[in-house]
Amino acid sequence: MNITMSKFRALRYKNRLSQKNRIGRALWGLANALLIQPTPRWALHGWRRCLLRLFGATIGEGCRIDPTARIWAPWNLKLGDYVALAEGCQVYNVAPIVIGSKVAISQRCFLCTASHDIGSLQRPLTFAPIHIGNHAWVAAEALVHPGVTIGEGAVLAARGVLRRSAPDWTIWAGNPAIQVGLRKVEGSPAPGSSRPSSDETSRSN
């Protein structure tokens, strides 16, 4: 019996993140609980941006971050201009998450940069960054896996599970998500867009 127990003890999970990282997350967790979560979602947007910047986040102008959005490590978060992180979204940024401008991350989305290596019985932590381009939309309750890039203007439909990168101006849906269409933009192309304009707009369900 003791031999079996010692065998499993040797396979215990080992936290390989630095002590600096753990202390920083503890301080951030306290600040988030006391100074961000109690704030009303319709006000104090600048206050929330300011606190995140104090903890190392890079945030552009006009960003709206809901007080219930859970950000694991602000120092691994970079937002462009006019980004929305909606109610209940999870930003699990063990590795960096870089989001362009005019991007919507909808309610209860999960941006997940980390997992565990199931090829080892110790299941060590693995992680890879997520990049999301300008004008993209991650719809409600969608999951984005580690290492994924969502291209400019791309859309991940509600509850989609994106395990591979989505090219610019494409629409993805399902579990696992597959490409279901191309996004067309009314009028003039969006700034920085390489796609032609169209009189029609495709929308995700």
N, C-alpha and C positions, 0 to 999 in steps of 0.2 A: 504493500500500500504506500509506504513512504517513497519507494523508488518511482512509482507512477506519479505521485504528487510532485516530486522534484523534477521529473521529466517535463511536466506541463509548466512548472515554474520557470524553467529555462526558456520557454516559448512565450513568456509574458510580453505584452506590447511595451516597447521602449519609446518614450517620447524623445525624439531627436531634435526638436526645436530648441533654439537657444533660450537661456534664462532671460536674456533681454527681451526676447519675443514674448515670453510668458508673463513677465512683469508688465510689459507694455499693454498686453491684452487685458490684464487684470485692472490696470488703471483706466483703460478705455471702457471696459465693462461698467465700472463704477460711474464714470462720467456720463455714459450713455443712459444708465438707469436713472440717474438723478437729474440730469440736465437736458436730455433730449426726449426720452420716452414720455415724460409728463406734458410736453408741449402740444398745443393744438395743431392738427395737420393743416389747418387753413391759415396759419400765421407763423411768424418767427422762422421763416425759411432762411433768412440771412444768419440768424443765430445758430441754426443747425449747420449751415455751411461753415461758419466760423469755427465751431468746435471741431468739426472734422478736419479742417485745415490745421488746427493746432496740434492734432494728432498725426499729421503728415500727409493727409489726402491732398491731391491736386484737383481743384474743382473750378470750372469755368463760371461764367456769368449766367444768371437766370436759372440755375438748377433748382429743382424741387425734390426734396428728399423727405419722404414721409417719416414721422417719428417712430413708426413701427417697423421700418426697414432695418434689418439686422446686418450690420457690416462687421465682419470678423476682424479685419485689420485695416484701419483707415490708411496707413502708410503704404498699403499695396493697392490703393484705389486711385485711378486717374479718370476724371470726367471732363468732357469738353463743355461746350455751352448748351444751355437749355436741355439738360438731361432730366428725365423724371424717373425716380425710384419710388414705385408706388407702395401702397399699403401691404405690409407683410412679406415683402420680397426678401430673400436671403442672399447675401453677397458673401459667399464663403471663399474669401480671397487669401488662402494660404500662399498661393502664387499671385502675381499681379493680375488685376482686371483693369483693362484699358477700354474705355467707352468713348466714342466720338461725340459729335455734337448733334443736337436735335434727335435724341434717341429716347424711346419709351421702354422702360422695364416695368411691365404691368404687375397687377396684384398677385402676390404669393409666388412669383417666379423664384427659381433657385439657380443662381449662377455658381457652379461648383468647380473649383480648381483642384480639388484634392480627392484622393481615393486611397485604397489600400491594395498592396500587391498580394493577390491571392495565390501566387506561386510560391510564397513562403508561409510557413505555419506561424511565423511571428506577425504576419500581415503588416509590414512596415508601411508608413505613410508615403504616398507618391503624389506629386503635384505638377501641374503645368498651367501656364497662363491662359486667360481668355481675352480675346480682342473682339470688339464690336464696332463696326464702322458707322459713319455718319448716316442719319436718317433711318436707321434700322429700328425694328419693333419686335420685342420679345413679348408675346401676348400672355394672358393670365395663366398662371400655374404651370408654365413651361419649365423644362429643365435643360440646362446647357452643361455639357460634360467638360472635363478638363482638357485643355489643349485646343479647344475649338475656336475658330475664327468665323464670325458672322460678318459678311461683307457689307459694303455700303448699300443702304436701301433694302437689305434683305429682311424678310418677315418670318418669324417662327410662330405658328398658330398656337392657340390656346391648348395647353396640356401636351404640347409636342415635346419629344425627348430627342435633343439634337446631339448626336454622337460623332458627327464629322462636320467639317467646315462647310458653310453655305456661301456660294459665290454671290457677287454683287447682284442686287435687284432680283433675287429669286424668292419664292415662297415655299416654305417647308411646313409639313404637318405630320402628325402620327407618332407612334411609338413602335420601333424607332422612326424618327422623322425621315421622310423622303421628300424630294422636291416635287411639288404639285403644280407649280406654275411660275410665271414670270410677272413681276410687278411692273405695271405701267403707270406713269405719272402724268397727270393732267397738265396741260399748258407747257411752260418752259421746263427744261430739265432742272432738277435740283442743283444747287451750287456744287461743283466738283463732280457731278454725275457724268458718266461716259455713255449713258443710255439715251436714245432719242426720246423726244416728248411724244405723248399720245393723248387722244381725246377720251380715253377710258382709264379707269383705275380698277385694278384687281384688288380684292380685299380678302383677308383670311377669315375663316369661319370662327 
